[in-house]
């Protein structure tokens, strides 16, 4: 079986010295949706439907190229996003920006009509370049987010620990 082109994407060239272009791309668990981040002028993170399943169904022929559909543009987080991480359950997306702010986009389903909630989860060490930025991973169940920054500080956001009344539980700032 030979590989085939199923999708093309283009972004306008940004010649600014601050621009790093596309910095991260992650697939949702169903491999249909994609989260794409970048550090470029006017380029907020986006979530797209690749429509790969329509090719696999054979509706467009074996050499078909489908046009992806933009599901969400997350403008509230800005245009300097280094990393993205997807929950294994597909119901949350984490974003890490240049300043070290970690955002969490929560949504039961990622479709056009779904209510999306965006919070600033925490702040870790900032990093000007993507290669210096923190690493983020969800646990296998999607209930904990592990963030390891360039200074070696491990931050764990446990979404199942305690209640709001507990002194150990910190609250996130809702921004969208």
Phi and psi in degrees as a GROMACS rama.xvg file:
@    title "Ramachandran Plot"
@    xaxis  label "Phi"
@    yaxis  label "Psi"
@TYPE xy
-96.2739  147.347  UNK-2
-67.6721  150.234  UNK-3
-135.713  151.261  UNK-4
-75.716  125.28  UNK-5
-117.707  -13.6406  UNK-6
-157.957  140.646  UNK-7
-121.527  145.513  UNK-8
-138.451  139.434  UNK-9
-131.767  141.379  UNK-10
-122.712  146.317  UNK-11
-64.4447  144.696  UNK-12
-67.6565  127.822  UNK-13
-113.363  111.42  UNK-14
-92.0854  7.18637  UNK-15
-63.307  145.764  UNK-16
-67.0658  -23.47  UNK-17
-78.2816  -16.205  UNK-18
-74.2909  134.388  UNK-19
-115.988  -1.01619  UNK-20
72.0719  -150.075  UNK-21
-70.8231  126.036  UNK-22
-105.988  -24.8792  UNK-23
-159.598  148.889  UNK-24
-142.651  130.537  UNK-25
-136.188  140.262  UNK-26
-92.9533  144.26  UNK-27
-71.9923  164.519  UNK-28
-55.7036  -28.9767  UNK-29
-83.3285  -1.61387  UNK-30
60.8154  13.6335  UNK-31
-99.0324  -40.3649  UNK-32
-96.7137  148.065  UNK-33
-132.674  135.749  UNK-34
-103.913  129.226  UNK-35
-128.284  125.921  UNK-36
-121.302  159.015  UNK-37
-158.03  163.176  UNK-38
-117.692  95.5268  UNK-39
-159.628  160.133  UNK-40
-60.2297  126.895  UNK-41
57.1027  37.4947  UNK-42
-124.948  80.3617  UNK-43
-71.0969  158.313  UNK-44
-59.7203  146.667  UNK-45
-130.429  154.339  UNK-46
-121.177  124.327  UNK-47
-122.32  152.301  UNK-48
-95.4583  114.421  UNK-49
-72.4806  -19.4395  UNK-50
59.2447  27.8429  UNK-51
-62.5703  -33.5608  UNK-52
-64.2361  -29.1445  UNK-53
-69.4281  -27.5521  UNK-54
-73.3166  -43.4322  UNK-55
-64.7201  -25.9979  UNK-56
-76.0463  -12.1016  UNK-57
81.0166  15.1991  UNK-58
-72.9196  -23.6611  UNK-59
-112.728  7.13029  UNK-60
90.1087  163.731  UNK-61
-70.0195  -23.3631  UNK-62
-107.401  21.6234  UNK-63
-73.0026  145.698  UNK-64
-119.641  120.177  UNK-65
-96.0616  157.149  UNK-66
-97.4552  121  UNK-67
-66.9536  156.124  UNK-68
-111.575  129.713  UNK-69
-74.2548  119.031  UNK-70
-93.8393  -38.1083  UNK-71
-155.335  140.285  UNK-72
-116.323  117.097  UNK-73
-93.5704  80.1164  UNK-74
-74.474  -22.9506  UNK-75
-64.4771  -22.1578  UNK-76
-90.3071  -7.84613  UNK-77
93.291  -166.443  UNK-78
-119.961  14.8144  UNK-79
-119.317  54.6549  UNK-80
-93.9421  123.065  UNK-81
-88.0799  -41.9827  UNK-82
-135.57  157.163  UNK-83
-136.664  150.734  UNK-84
-142.493  140.432  UNK-85
-111.291  134.749  UNK-86
-64.8035  141.786  UNK-87
-59.645  -21.8408  UNK-88
-84.4511  -10.8487  UNK-89
75.8723  13.5312  UNK-90
-106.193  4.17624  UNK-91
-150.916  145.835  UNK-92
-129.898  129.325  UNK-93
-102.128  144.449  UNK-94
-129.705  141.671  UNK-95
-122.129  123.922  UNK-96
-100.851  175.224  UNK-97
-59.1154  -32.1612  UNK-98
-80.3107  -4.90477  UNK-99
93.9099  1.76726  UNK-100
-73.0092  134.006  UNK-101
-109.292  120.778  UNK-102
-105.703  150.325  UNK-103
-129.228  122.067  UNK-104
-100.534  117.781  UNK-105
-111.302  131.033  UNK-106
-157.627  132.427  UNK-107
-62.9339  -41.261  UNK-108
-134.555  145.025  UNK-109
-99.9614  74.1615  UNK-110
-128.623  179.914  UNK-111
-61.8256  -35.7174  UNK-112
-96.4817  1.57721  UNK-113
-79.4161  144.037  UNK-114
-79.5724  125.719  UNK-115
-110.507  136.986  UNK-116
-118.191  128.451  UNK-117
-118.734  129.544  UNK-118
-131.076  153.248  UNK-119
-87.111  115.127  UNK-120
-82.0986  -49.5233  UNK-121
-164.889  176.815  UNK-122
-128.338  132.468  UNK-123
-119.248  -174.552  UNK-124
-60.7405  134.876  UNK-125
-74.7773  159.708  UNK-126
-150.541  125.483  UNK-127
-72.0939  -35.685  UNK-128
-110.332  151.599  UNK-129
-62.6597  -33.3461  UNK-130
-68.2871  -17.2823  UNK-131
-98.3685  -4.67024  UNK-132
-75.8622  163.803  UNK-133
-65.949  158.713  UNK-134
-101.044  143.401  UNK-135
-131.928  139.361  UNK-136
-149.919  141.651  UNK-137
-87.0097  154.2  UNK-138
-73.5131  173.934  UNK-139
-63.8987  -24.3137  UNK-140
-91.3074  -14.7758  UNK-141
83.5134  15.1644  UNK-142
-99.2358  -12.041  UNK-143
-129.219  139.449  UNK-144
-114.191  121.149  UNK-145
-101.052  130.163  UNK-146
-129.491  120.92  UNK-147
-116.636  114.693  UNK-148
-91.885  176.981  UNK-149
-67.8946  -16.9778  UNK-150
-88.9539  -1.15878  UNK-151
88.6255  10.8178  UNK-152
-86.4496  124.401  UNK-153
-97.7281  122.586  UNK-154
-112.703  131.44  UNK-155
-120.001  120.812  UNK-156
-100.852  110.316  UNK-157
-103.334  112.068  UNK-158
-83.9924  1.22322  UNK-159
-115.333  2.66149  UNK-160
-88.7913  117.761  UNK-161
67.5037  -170.847  UNK-162
-124.477  172.785  UNK-163
-61.6349  -29.0213  UNK-164
-71.4772  -20.7161  UNK-165
-67.1026  139.93  UNK-166
-70.5336  -24.3748  UNK-167
-79.899  -12.3679  UNK-168
-92.5771  124.962  UNK-169
-99.303  151.262  UNK-170
-99.4782  146.875  UNK-171
-93.3792  152.393  UNK-172
-88.51  121.291  UNK-173
-79.8284  126.6  UNK-174
-119.209  -8.72654  UNK-175
